[in-house]
Amino acid sequence: MIRSTLSAMALACATALPSIALADSHSGDIVDIAAGNEAFSTLVAAVTAAGLVDTLKGDGPFTVFAPTDEAFAALPEGTIEALLADIPALTAILTYHVVPGTVMSTDLADGMMAETVNGASVTIGVGETVTVDGATVTQADIVASNGVIHVIDAVILPQ
């Protein structure tokens, strides 16, 4: 049921927003770019459920560490259902994935702490791979008109 609810929400978002390829820099805002890539359908549905679309379509700039659908699917069973039933908790997790300002991969340093929109900080690791609170950045520096997206392979949770 939760998958069908998220799929319906993602479909609604996709039809309401223009499709934009991930590789297009500056061709849309953060929400437009995410909505234009089916790998982010769960993220877009969650952002919609939390009422954050207008915020993430705003001027920003924002840096978003964007978990893929696979990252959401790896959460323990029942987690997504629980979050959709608890919008404040969902909002806290989603805003933990957003840093005010534009932070490009070249700005990162090992051990760097970045304060998120929810007030908690994430820890950046730089080595053979770049990590954010242990999630690996799989694609960096997707430039949007109001910030930048870095794709991550896990949903990060505030401590």
Buried (B, 14 or more C-beta within 10 A) or exposed (E): EBEEBBEEBBEEBBEEBEEBEBEBEEBBBBBBBBBBBEBBBBBBBBBBBBEBBEBBBBEBBBBBBBBBBEBBEEBEEEBBEEBBEEEEBBBBBBBBBBBBEBBEBEEBEEEBEBEBBBEBBBBBBBEEEBBBBEBBBBBBBBBBBBBBBBBBBBBBBBE
